[in-house]
Amino acid sequence: QQLRALLRAAQGNEQAKVMFPLVASLDEFLAARDLARVCQQELEREGIPNRMPALGVMVELPSAAVMANEMAAASDFLSIGSNDLIQYLLAVDRTNDEVADWYAPHHPAVLRSLQFIVKAARKAKKPVSLCGNLGTDPQMLPFLLGIGLRTFSLDPMAIPDVQRRIGEIDLTEARAHALKMLSFGRAEDVAEYLKKLGPSGSRAG
């Protein structure tokens, strides 16, 4: 019913897209895509106006991140769910205060996973975006821009501040910072490096 409603709502709305969350495998996305096509066939038989919108994958599970090349090839777009991806990659419940310190967006595994997903999307020439708290982190914004992210899904209240911060970031420096951060194998080394950077990606002092 939800897919049928989305297909009907997409009629006359070129901006409409459908993103499937918590996709764990290529098989799951292909099954969802096939179901959308079945729904479209049903609507056409019933004479109900509809349109197949772009179908995308929310990459928020480690299994989807590892399969990013295949996900990008099969889908129309990718969106990185940074909150859950970090949580599942590091096996840390971000809502549990007792282990919250282990929730580390700057962990090398997180950084390399983000770069891998963005590279997969660009290789397949598919749009890729990022949603979640990571996009509002002033220390991480230069890295995100440095690996090629250009589209962010944000809380409306955060948009002006993030726009201002992005305007202060030099892309050439951001790319260099990203490469440096990706070169570290220890989260502690990344954290130490970030301390030397200002909020806009420039070296402090």
N, C-alpha and C positions, 0 to 999 in steps of 0.2 A: 504493500500500500504506500509506503514512504517513497519508494522508487517511482511508482506510477505518478505520485503527486509531484515529485521533483521534475519528472519528464514533462508533465503538463505545465508546470511553472516556468520551465525553460523556454517554452514556446514564446517567441517574441522578446526574449531576454537573452541577448548575446553574451552577457556577462555571467550568466549562471554556470556554475561548476558543481560537481559532486566529488567530495573527497571521502574515501573510505578509511576509517580509523582502525588502529590496532591490527593492521595487516601483518601476519606472521610469515606468510610465504607467497611466492608467485602464484601458486595454485589457488590460494584464497582470493587474490585480486582477480585472476582470470575467471573464477566462478562468479564473483560479484559483477564483473563486466558482462558476462554471458547472461546473467539474470536481468541486468538492465536492458539488454537487447531483447530478451523475451518479453519484458514489460512493454517495450516500444512496439513490438509486433502485435501484442494484445490491444494496445491503444489504437493502433492503426486499423486493426480489424473492426474495432468498435467505432471507428470514425471520430475519435477524440483527438483534437489538435495536440501535438507534442513535438519535442525536439530533443535529440540526444546531446546533452551537454558534455563538456570535457570531463573525463573521469580520471581522478588522481589518487595517489597513495599518500597517507600520512605516515612518514617514516619515524616511528617512535619505539619500535622494538629492535633489539640487536639483530635478530634474524632478518628483518627487512633491510637494515643498514648493510649487512654483509651481502645481501642480494640486490644492492642498489642499482647495479648495471642492468640487471634483468627487469627490475621494477620500472626503471626509467624507460627502457625500450618498450615495455608493454603499456605503460600509462601515458596520459596526456600531460601530466605535471606531477611534481613531487613537492611535498611540504614537510619540513623537518619539525617534529614535535619535540622541542629541546627539553622541556621539563621531564617528560616520561623517558626520553631516550637516555638522558644522563642517569636517571634513577635506575633504569633497568640495566644499563651498561655496568654500573658500579654496585648493583644490588643494595641500594641504599634507599630507605623510605624517607623522602624529604620532609614528611610531616612528623617524623619522630625526632624529638629534640635530643634524644640520647645518642643518635647516630648522625645528626644533621651535619656535623663537621666533616663527615666522609663524603657528603654531596659536593663534589668538586668539579665545576664546569671546566676548569683549566687542566683536568687530568689528561695526560697524553692520549689515552684511549678515546676520550671524548673528542679531542681536537682532531685526531686522525680520522675518526669516524665521520665527523662533519665534513672534512675535506674530501673524503672518499665519496660521500653522497653528492656533494656539489659537483665533483668531477664527473660522476656518473651521469648526472642530469645534463651537464654541458656537452658531454660526449654524445648523448642521444639527442641533443638540441631540444631539450624540454625545459620549461620554466621550473625553477626551484625557489622556494621561499622558506622562511623560518618563522615559527611562532613559539611563544613561551617567554619566560623571564630573561632568557639569555640575550634577547634582542635589546633589553633595556640596561644591560650591564655595561657601564662606561669603559671598563677595562677590557671587555671582550669584543666590543664593537669594532675596533681596528682589526682584530683577527678575523671576524666574520666578513668584513669588507675585503680583507686581504685574500681570503680564499675564494672570493667571487660572489658572495651573496649580495643581492641588491634589493630584494623584496622581503619585508618584515610584516608580520601580523602582530599588532600591538593593542594593548588596552588604549582606548581613545585618549585617556588622560595623559598617557606617556608619550604620545606622538610628538608634541611640540618640542619636548626636551630631547628626544632621540633625534629629531630632525636637526636641531641646533648642534648636537654633538657630531652628527655625521658631517655637517658642513665644516667642522673644524678639523676633520681628519684628512691628511694627505694620503692619497691612494698608493703612491709609490712607497711611502714609508710603511703603510699598512701591509702591503705585500711582503716587504722585508721583515716586518715584525712577525707576520704569520709564519714565514719560513723558519725564522729563528725559534718560535714557539714549538713548531712541529719537529724541530731537531732534538728537543729534550726527551729523555726517556723517563724522567722522574717528575712527579707532580710538584715536588718541593722546588726543583729547579725552575719550573715554569712560574710558580708563585713568586720566587725571588726575582725573576726577570720582570714580572708584571709590576713589582714594587718600584722598579726604576722608570716606569712609564707614567706619564701624566694621564688624566682622564680622557684626553682627546687623542691619545696615541703618540704623543711627543715625549721625548725623554725629559723626566723631571730634572730641574736644576741645570 
